[in-house]
Amino acid sequence: MSNTRSLIVLGVTTWAFVVCFAVWLMFGVIGIPIKNELGLNGFQFGLLTSTPVLTGALFRLPLGIWTDRFGGRTVMFLLLVACSAPVWFASYARELWQFLVLGLALGLVGASFAVGTPYVARFFAKERRGFAMGVFGAGTTGAAINMFIAPALIARYGWQFVPKFYAVALLATAVVFWFLSAPDSSAPGKSGVSLRQQLAILKNLRVWKYCQYYSIVFGGFTALSVWMPQYFVKEYGLSIAEAALLAACFSLPAGVLRAAGGWLADRYGAHNVTWWVLWAAWICLFLLSYPQTDFIVHTIRGPAQFHIGLVVWPFTLLLFALGVAFACGMASTFKYVGDDFPENLGVVTGIVGLVGALGGFVLPVIFGIVLDWLGISSSCFMFLYGVVWVSLILNYTTEVRRLPVMGEQTPVDTATSLGKTKAA
């Protein structure tokens, strides 16, 4: 297929993912007036915002399998059309359980990642696959676009108009996608590979290591994208529009720079990029975790009062840096996948995306529980700090020290094996 056709497929599929991602995180913004109307606590708000993420996570694996079997073009089109209905009806919900049920249904749009990633990868050579998947992954800018569109629509028409607007956008995108995309006839499922053979790759422990990486870079990105608007409102007393604008300083770079992360991973390798991403995230989260603190020091001149805490602009700059790190980490994780599992992209993308998105579901709920328990706004960053520390230890153990905890062969094992072969 020509290079021009491949770029058109990449462009239209990325746009479809942008729209899907904006819809997927819709409750992160419209959830603020809904929270006020229903009088939700931290746990209930976390559940409201993360429920769509749960369905998007659980269906990533089956949709990745179906993409390998039936082709990404067909699966993506049907997904866009099917999800427009629950999005439309979300504008008529009035009770929490109704929002949760509809959130589960419309959350299917989040599984579009597991469809688009293997779909666009098949149109590019291996040496350009990291870049292609990075460009497609930049569709997570839909989270930032949601931060701009939803507050403006809420201010002018009320929150009920936002789901209707997004439902129409999904249908329009489905039509454009169908006419500009192309069939991916090389999907492995079309060559007669059985479902059992496809799933056999899940026995490889490297798949689960990449799942752990993705659960922090993508799960953390998704969770903070839905959590930050209300954080700015509560912590700094901003309006919804102002809070969404500053929250976009996190979600926008995490989407746009994912393509740059793919380029870096192609140039310097997935491990090098992932290693420095984890360190950068660890430092940012350490600083973001420090709560607003007042304390008194008893000096020889009497008590002296001090205040330590991040004001809004340094906080936003650190959040921006964290978004850049997560963007590169999302791209480098799928560079690992593209390099190690080129024949099973749909299944591996599905399971890695599933675990990452499950992180995006679980984390806001945990944020709400910890917030209700500790009463400290920055407790969400404290929890993420611990998760990143686990990822750093795993990366160091398996890729820096090269210890065979994932079933890999160490250089010593390889040399011993070659020696035995020669002796034989």
LINHUGI-V203931 format. One record per residue. N is the residue number from 1. RES is the residue in three letters. PHI is phi in radians with two decimals (* if undefined). PSI is psi in degrees with one decimal (none if undefined). OMEGA is omega in radians with two decimals (* if undefined). Layout:
{{N;RES;PHI;PSI;OMEGA} {N;RES;PHI;PSI;OMEGA}}
This chain:
{{1;MET;*;143.8;-3.08} {2;SER;-1.16;157.4;3.13} {3;ASN;-1.12;-36.5;-3.14} {4;THR;-1.10;-44.8;3.14} {5;ARG;-1.11;-39.3;3.12} {6;SER;-1.09;-41.3;3.13} {7;LEU;-1.18;-35.5;3.09} {8;ILE;-1.13;-45.0;3.10} {9;VAL;-1.04;-44.4;3.12} {10;LEU;-1.07;-43.7;-3.11} {11;GLY;-1.13;-47.4;-3.08} {12;VAL;-1.26;-33.1;3.11} {13;THR;-1.24;-38.1;3.09} {14;THR;-1.10;-41.6;3.11} {15;TRP;-1.10;-40.6;3.10} {16;ALA;-1.06;-39.4;3.13} {17;PHE;-1.20;-35.6;3.08} {18;VAL;-1.00;-48.9;-3.12} {19;VAL;-1.11;-44.9;3.14} {20;CYS;-1.05;-41.0;-3.09} {21;PHE;-1.23;-36.1;3.08} {22;ALA;-1.08;-43.2;3.12} {23;VAL;-1.15;-40.5;-3.07} {24;TRP;-1.05;-37.2;-3.10} {25;LEU;-1.81;19.2;-3.10} {26;MET;-0.96;-40.9;-3.07} {27;PHE;-1.20;-14.2;3.09} {28;GLY;-1.09;-29.0;3.13} {29;VAL;-1.80;-53.5;-3.11} {30;ILE;-1.22;-14.2;3.09} {31;GLY;-1.17;-22.2;-3.13} {32;ILE;-1.17;-52.5;3.05} {33;PRO;-1.16;-31.5;3.08} {34;ILE;-1.13;-40.5;3.09} {35;LYS;-1.04;-42.3;3.13} {36;ASN;-1.18;-39.1;3.14} {37;GLU;-1.16;-41.7;-3.06} {38;LEU;-1.64;-8.0;-3.13} {39;GLY;1.12;47.9;-3.07} {40;LEU;-1.40;147.0;3.01} {41;ASN;-1.56;-176.0;-3.08} {42;GLY;-1.06;-43.5;3.14} {43;PHE;-1.11;-44.9;-3.13} {44;GLN;-1.13;-39.1;3.10} {45;PHE;-1.15;-42.1;3.08} {46;GLY;-1.05;-39.0;3.11} {47;LEU;-1.17;-41.4;3.12} {48;LEU;-1.05;-48.0;-3.07} {49;THR;-1.28;-26.2;-3.04} {50;SER;-1.71;-12.3;-3.11} {51;THR;-1.01;-45.4;3.08} {52;PRO;-1.05;-32.7;-3.13} {53;VAL;-1.14;-33.4;-3.14} {54;LEU;-1.07;-49.9;-3.14} {55;THR;-1.13;-41.7;3.10} {56;GLY;-1.04;-32.0;3.11} {57;ALA;-1.29;-50.3;-3.03} {58;LEU;-1.12;-30.0;-3.08} {59;PHE;-1.63;2.0;3.11} {60;ARG;-1.17;-40.3;3.13} {61;LEU;-1.17;-52.1;3.12} {62;PRO;-1.07;-37.2;3.13} {63;LEU;-1.24;-31.5;3.03} {64;GLY;-1.14;-39.5;3.09} {65;ILE;-1.15;-45.5;3.14} {66;TRP;-1.11;-32.2;3.10} {67;THR;-1.14;-40.6;3.08} {68;ASP;-1.16;-31.3;-3.05} {69;ARG;-1.56;-37.7;-3.03} {70;PHE;-2.00;-8.6;3.14} {71;GLY;1.69;141.4;-3.08} {72;GLY;-1.18;-30.6;-3.10} {73;ARG;-1.10;-47.9;-3.11} {74;THR;-1.16;-45.5;-3.08} {75;VAL;-1.15;-43.0;-3.14} {76;MET;-1.11;-43.0;-3.14} {77;PHE;-1.07;-48.1;-3.13} {78;LEU;-1.12;-35.9;3.13} {79;LEU;-1.12;-44.6;3.14} {80;LEU;-1.07;-43.9;-3.11} {81;VAL;-1.21;-45.6;-3.05} {82;ALA;-1.12;-35.5;-3.05} {83;CYS;-1.41;-12.3;-3.12} {84;SER;-1.14;-31.7;-3.09} {85;ALA;-1.16;-54.1;3.13} {86;PRO;-1.11;-29.9;3.08} {87;VAL;-1.11;-44.6;3.12} {88;TRP;-1.05;-46.4;-3.06} {89;PHE;-1.27;-14.5;3.09} {90;ALA;-1.08;-24.3;-3.13} {91;SER;-1.23;-15.3;-3.11} {92;TYR;-1.77;-1.5;3.14} {93;ALA;-1.24;145.8;-3.11} {94;ARG;-2.33;-11.0;-3.14} {95;GLU;-2.19;156.7;-3.06} {96;LEU;-1.01;-43.7;-3.09} {97;TRP;-1.11;-32.0;3.10} {98;GLN;-1.18;-42.4;3.08} {99;PHE;-1.09;-38.1;-3.12} {100;LEU;-1.19;-42.1;3.13} {101;VAL;-1.13;-47.7;3.13} {102;LEU;-1.18;-33.0;3.09} {103;GLY;-1.11;-38.1;3.07} {104;LEU;-1.08;-39.9;-3.10} {105;ALA;-1.25;-49.3;-3.08} {106;LEU;-1.28;-16.4;3.13} {107;GLY;-1.12;-12.2;3.09} {108;LEU;-1.00;-27.4;-3.13} {109;VAL;-1.06;-26.1;3.13} {110;GLY;-1.16;-21.6;3.12} {111;ALA;-1.35;-3.7;3.13} {112;SER;-1.06;-23.9;3.12} {113;PHE;-1.08;-41.8;-3.12} {114;ALA;-1.25;-15.2;3.07} {115;VAL;-1.52;-49.3;-3.03} {116;GLY;-1.26;-34.3;-3.08} {117;THR;-1.10;-53.7;3.10} {118;PRO;-1.20;-29.3;-3.13} {119;TYR;-1.09;-52.2;-3.11} {120;VAL;-1.26;-30.9;-3.11} {121;ALA;-1.07;-31.9;-3.09} {122;ARG;-1.25;-11.4;-3.14} {123;PHE;-1.68;4.3;-3.07} {124;PHE;-2.32;150.2;3.08} {125;ALA;-1.22;161.4;-3.06} {126;LYS;-0.99;-40.2;-3.07} {127;GLU;-1.24;-12.7;3.10} {128;ARG;-1.99;5.8;-3.04} {129;ARG;-1.24;-36.1;3.09} {130;GLY;-1.07;-42.5;3.10} {131;PHE;-1.12;-45.1;-3.11} {132;ALA;-1.08;-45.3;3.13} {133;MET;-1.21;-28.4;3.06} {134;GLY;-1.20;-41.4;3.09} {135;VAL;-1.10;-46.9;3.11} {136;PHE;-1.06;-43.1;3.13} {137;GLY;-1.10;-20.9;3.08} {138;ALA;-1.14;-7.7;3.04} {139;GLY;-1.10;-12.3;3.05} {140;THR;-1.15;-7.3;3.00} {141;THR;-1.10;-12.9;3.03} {142;GLY;-0.97;-29.6;3.09} {143;ALA;-1.10;-41.9;3.12} {144;ALA;-1.24;-39.2;3.12} {145;ILE;-1.07;-38.7;3.07} {146;ASN;-1.04;-35.3;3.13} {147;MET;-1.15;-26.8;3.13} {148;PHE;-1.56;-43.8;-3.03} {149;ILE;-1.28;-50.9;-3.03} {150;ALA;-1.04;-47.1;3.13} {151;PRO;-1.06;-37.8;3.13} {152;ALA;-1.14;-41.6;3.12} {153;LEU;-1.20;-37.6;3.11} {154;ILE;-1.10;-44.9;-3.11} {155;ALA;-1.13;-33.0;-3.06} {156;ARG;-1.61;-40.1;-3.00} {157;TYR;-2.14;-9.3;-3.04} {158;GLY;1.68;159.0;-3.05} {159;TRP;-1.14;-24.7;-3.10} {160;GLN;-1.12;-22.9;-3.11} {161;PHE;-1.34;-25.9;-3.05} {162;VAL;-1.07;-49.4;3.12} {163;PRO;-1.05;-37.0;3.12} {164;LYS;-1.13;-42.6;3.11} {165;PHE;-1.06;-44.3;-3.12} {166;TYR;-1.22;-32.6;3.11} {167;ALA;-1.10;-44.1;3.10} {168;VAL;-1.13;-39.5;3.13} {169;ALA;-1.08;-38.3;3.10} {170;LEU;-1.10;-44.8;3.13} {171;LEU;-1.13;-43.8;3.13} {172;ALA;-1.10;-40.1;3.12} {173;THR;-1.14;-37.3;3.12} {174;ALA;-1.06;-42.1;-3.13} {175;VAL;-1.15;-48.3;-3.14} {176;VAL;-1.07;-43.3;-3.12} {177;PHE;-1.06;-44.4;-3.08} {178;TRP;-1.08;-39.0;-3.07} {179;PHE;-1.44;-21.9;-3.11} {180;LEU;-1.81;-16.7;-3.13} {181;SER;-1.44;177.6;-3.11} {182;ALA;-2.40;151.1;3.11} {183;PRO;-1.14;140.3;3.06} {184;ASP;-1.78;80.9;-3.03} {185;SER;-1.17;-12.7;-3.12} {186;SER;-1.54;7.0;3.12} {187;ALA;-0.97;129.6;-3.02} {188;PRO;-1.05;-30.1;-3.13} {189;GLY;-1.13;-22.5;-3.13} {190;LYS;-1.37;-7.5;3.12} {191;SER;-1.71;8.5;3.06} {192;GLY;1.67;9.2;3.11} {193;VAL;-1.19;130.8;-3.09} {194;SER;-1.35;161.7;3.12} {195;LEU;-1.07;-40.4;3.14} {196;ARG;-1.09;-40.5;3.10} {197;GLN;-1.14;-38.5;3.11} {198;GLN;-1.09;-42.6;-3.06} {199;LEU;-1.36;-13.4;-3.11} {200;ALA;-1.06;-26.9;-3.11} {201;ILE;-1.12;-20.2;-3.11} {202;LEU;-1.22;-10.2;3.06} {203;LYS;-1.31;-15.6;3.13} {204;ASN;-1.30;119.8;-3.05} {205;LEU;-1.18;-20.3;3.09} {206;ARG;-1.11;-32.1;3.09} {207;VAL;-1.00;-42.7;-3.08} {208;TRP;-1.32;-27.7;3.03} {209;LYS;-1.15;-42.8;3.11} {210;TYR;-1.18;-29.2;3.05} {211;CYS;-1.07;-41.6;-3.13} {212;GLN;-1.13;-43.2;3.09} {213;TYR;-1.02;-46.6;-3.03} {214;TYR;-1.24;-25.5;3.14} {215;SER;-1.15;-25.6;3.11} {216;ILE;-1.61;-45.0;-3.07} {217;VAL;-1.27;-43.7;3.12} {218;PHE;-1.54;-43.0;3.11} {219;GLY;-1.06;-42.9;3.10} {220;GLY;-1.14;-39.9;3.10} {221;PHE;-1.08;-48.0;-3.12} {222;THR;-1.11;-44.9;-3.11} {223;ALA;-1.10;-45.1;-3.13} {224;LEU;-1.24;-28.9;3.10} {225;SER;-1.11;-37.3;3.12} {226;VAL;-1.52;-19.6;-3.07} {227;TRP;-1.59;-31.6;-2.99} {228;MET;-1.15;-38.2;3.13} {229;PRO;-0.97;-48.5;3.13} {230;GLN;-1.25;-25.6;3.08} {231;TYR;-1.11;-47.1;3.12} {232;PHE;-1.11;-38.7;3.12} {233;VAL;-1.10;-46.0;-3.05} {234;LYS;-1.36;-42.3;-3.03} {235;GLU;-1.39;-36.6;-3.04} {236;TYR;-2.04;1.1;3.07} {237;GLY;1.18;32.6;-3.12} {238;LEU;-1.53;162.7;3.02} {239;SER;-1.32;168.8;3.14} {240;ILE;-1.06;-43.4;-3.12} {241;ALA;-1.11;-45.3;3.13} {242;GLU;-1.13;-42.6;3.14} {243;ALA;-1.10;-43.2;3.14} {244;ALA;-1.13;-37.0;3.13} {245;LEU;-1.12;-44.9;3.13} {246;LEU;-1.25;-34.2;3.08} {247;ALA;-1.12;-29.6;3.10} {248;ALA;-1.16;-21.5;3.08} {249;CYS;-1.13;-20.1;3.03} {250;PHE;-1.58;-51.3;-3.01} {251;SER;-1.29;-29.0;-3.12} {252;LEU;-1.19;-53.3;3.10} {253;PRO;-1.11;-32.7;3.13} {254;ALA;-1.12;-21.1;3.08} {255;GLY;-1.66;-53.2;-3.05} {256;VAL;-1.08;-43.0;-3.03} {257;LEU;-1.44;1.9;3.09} {258;ARG;-1.11;-34.8;3.08} {259;ALA;-1.11;-40.5;3.08} {260;ALA;-1.12;-36.5;3.07} {261;GLY;-1.10;-38.1;3.08} {262;GLY;-1.11;-40.0;3.10} {263;TRP;-1.13;-44.0;3.11} {264;LEU;-1.07;-40.4;3.13} {265;ALA;-1.16;-37.1;3.06} {266;ASP;-1.12;-38.6;-3.03} {267;ARG;-1.43;-43.1;-3.01} {268;TYR;-1.94;-7.1;3.12} {269;GLY;1.71;148.7;-3.07} {270;ALA;-1.12;-39.7;-3.09} {271;HIS;-1.13;-48.1;-3.09} {272;ASN;-1.03;-44.0;-3.13} {273;VAL;-1.15;-45.4;-3.11} {274;THR;-1.10;-40.9;-3.12} {275;TRP;-1.04;-48.4;-3.11} {276;TRP;-1.31;-28.3;3.05} {277;VAL;-1.07;-46.1;-3.12} {278;LEU;-1.12;-39.8;3.11} {279;TRP;-1.15;-43.1;3.13} {280;ALA;-1.09;-43.4;3.12} {281;ALA;-1.12;-40.2;3.14} {282;TRP;-1.04;-43.9;3.14} {283;ILE;-1.17;-46.4;3.14} {284;CYS;-1.04;-45.4;-3.10} {285;LEU;-1.18;-33.0;3.08} {286;PHE;-1.06;-45.0;-3.13} {287;LEU;-1.25;-39.1;3.14} {288;LEU;-1.19;-23.6;-3.07} {289;SER;-1.28;-20.9;-3.02} {290;TYR;-1.22;121.2;-3.08} {291;PRO;-1.35;163.9;3.02} {292;GLN;-1.09;122.2;-2.98} {293;THR;-2.30;132.1;2.98} {294;ASP;-2.03;133.7;3.09} {295;PHE;-2.56;160.5;-3.09} {296;ILE;-2.06;130.0;3.07} {297;VAL;-1.91;126.0;3.13} {298;HIS;-1.49;107.6;-3.12} {299;THR;-1.79;175.8;3.12} {300;ILE;-1.20;-16.6;3.12} {301;ARG;-1.72;4.6;-3.11} {302;GLY;1.99;179.6;-3.11} {303;PRO;-1.19;136.9;3.09} {304;ALA;-2.09;127.3;-3.09} {305;GLN;-1.72;136.1;-3.13} {306;PHE;-2.24;153.5;3.06} {307;HIS;-2.25;130.8;3.06} {308;ILE;-2.15;129.5;3.12} {309;GLY;3.00;154.2;3.13} {310;LEU;-1.45;125.8;2.97} {311;VAL;-1.38;175.4;-2.88} {312;VAL;-1.10;-38.1;-3.04} {313;TRP;-1.32;-45.7;3.02} {314;PRO;-1.05;-37.2;3.09} {315;PHE;-1.05;-45.6;-3.12} {316;THR;-1.15;-37.2;3.11} {317;LEU;-1.14;-40.9;3.08} {318;LEU;-1.14;-38.5;3.10} {319;LEU;-1.12;-38.6;3.08} {320;PHE;-1.06;-46.4;3.13} {321;ALA;-1.08;-38.8;3.10} {322;LEU;-1.12;-39.4;3.10} {323;GLY;-1.10;-39.8;3.10} {324;VAL;-1.10;-43.8;3.14} {325;ALA;-1.09;-45.9;3.14} {326;PHE;-1.10;-36.4;3.13} {327;ALA;-1.06;-48.0;3.14} {328;CYS;-1.16;-35.2;3.13} {329;GLY;-1.18;-37.7;3.09} {330;MET;-1.10;-42.2;-3.14} {331;ALA;-1.20;-42.3;-3.10} {332;SER;-1.18;-32.9;3.10} {333;THR;-1.09;-43.3;-3.14} {334;PHE;-1.40;-14.0;2.92} {335;LYS;-1.19;-42.5;3.00} {336;TYR;-0.91;-51.3;-3.07} {337;VAL;-1.09;-46.5;-3.13} {338;GLY;-1.09;-35.9;-3.13} {339;ASP;-1.32;-40.5;-3.01} {340;ASP;-1.53;-26.6;-3.04} {341;PHE;-2.34;55.1;-3.09} {342;PRO;-1.12;-25.3;-3.11} {343;GLU;-1.58;-5.3;-3.09} {344;ASN;-2.30;35.9;-3.03} {345;LEU;-1.04;-40.8;-3.09} {346;GLY;-1.09;-49.0;-3.10} {347;VAL;-1.18;-48.2;-3.09} {348;VAL;-1.18;-41.1;3.06} {349;THR;-1.04;-40.6;-3.13} {350;GLY;-1.09;-47.4;-3.08} {351;ILE;-1.27;-39.5;3.09} {352;VAL;-1.15;-43.8;3.09} {353;GLY;-1.13;-35.8;3.13} {354;LEU;-1.08;-49.2;-3.11} {355;VAL;-1.15;-40.2;3.11} {356;GLY;-1.09;-43.9;3.14} {357;ALA;-1.23;-32.1;3.03} {358;LEU;-1.06;-35.9;3.03} {359;GLY;-1.07;-39.1;3.10} {360;GLY;-1.16;-24.4;3.07} {361;PHE;-1.43;-46.8;-3.04} {362;VAL;-1.23;-39.2;-3.02} {363;LEU;-1.07;-47.1;3.11} {364;PRO;-1.07;-35.2;3.09} {365;VAL;-1.13;-43.8;3.09} {366;ILE;-1.12;-41.5;3.10} {367;PHE;-0.96;-45.0;-3.12} {368;GLY;-1.14;-42.1;3.14} {369;ILE;-1.13;-46.5;-3.13} {370;VAL;-1.15;-38.2;3.11} {371;LEU;-1.11;-45.4;3.11} {372;ASP;-1.11;-31.4;-3.08} {373;TRP;-1.39;-52.7;-3.07} {374;LEU;-1.52;-30.8;-3.08} {375;GLY;1.30;17.1;-3.14} {376;ILE;-1.91;120.9;-3.05} {377;SER;-1.06;-38.3;-3.07} {378;SER;-1.40;7.4;-3.14} {379;SER;-1.08;-25.0;3.10} {380;CYS;-1.10;-38.7;3.12} {381;PHE;-1.28;-32.4;3.08} {382;MET;-1.06;-43.8;-3.13} {383;PHE;-1.15;-44.8;3.13} {384;LEU;-1.10;-34.7;3.10} {385;TYR;-1.00;-43.9;3.11} {386;GLY;-1.14;-38.6;3.14} {387;VAL;-1.15;-41.8;3.12} {388;VAL;-1.12;-35.4;3.11} {389;TRP;-1.07;-40.2;3.08} {390;VAL;-1.08;-42.8;-3.14} {391;SER;-1.11;-39.2;3.11} {392;LEU;-1.10;-42.7;3.12} {393;ILE;-1.10;-43.2;3.13} {394;LEU;-1.11;-43.2;-3.13} {395;ASN;-1.14;-42.9;3.14} {396;TYR;-1.12;-42.9;-3.07} {397;THR;-1.17;-43.2;-3.00} {398;THR;-1.63;-21.5;-3.03} {399;GLU;-2.16;-25.1;3.07} {400;VAL;-1.59;-54.6;3.08} {401;ARG;-1.36;-20.7;-3.14} {402;ARG;1.07;37.7;3.08} {403;LEU;-1.34;140.1;-3.00} {404;PRO;-1.42;49.3;-3.12} {405;VAL;-1.35;-15.9;3.14} {406;MET;-1.85;13.4;3.14} {407;GLY;1.51;7.9;3.14} {408;GLU;-1.32;159.4;3.01} {409;GLN;-1.57;130.4;3.07} {410;THR;-1.41;163.9;3.08} {411;PRO;-0.97;-36.0;3.12} {412;VAL;-1.14;-44.1;3.12} {413;ASP;-1.05;-41.7;-3.11} {414;THR;-1.13;-44.6;3.13} {415;ALA;-1.10;-41.8;3.12} {416;THR;-1.09;-41.9;3.13} {417;SER;-1.11;-41.3;3.13} {418;LEU;-1.17;-36.5;3.13} {419;GLY;-1.12;-40.4;3.13} {420;LYS;-1.16;-36.8;-3.14} {421;THR;-1.13;-43.9;3.14} {422;LYS;-1.14;-39.6;-3.13} {423;ALA;-1.11;-36.2;3.13} {424;ALA;-1.17;none;*}}
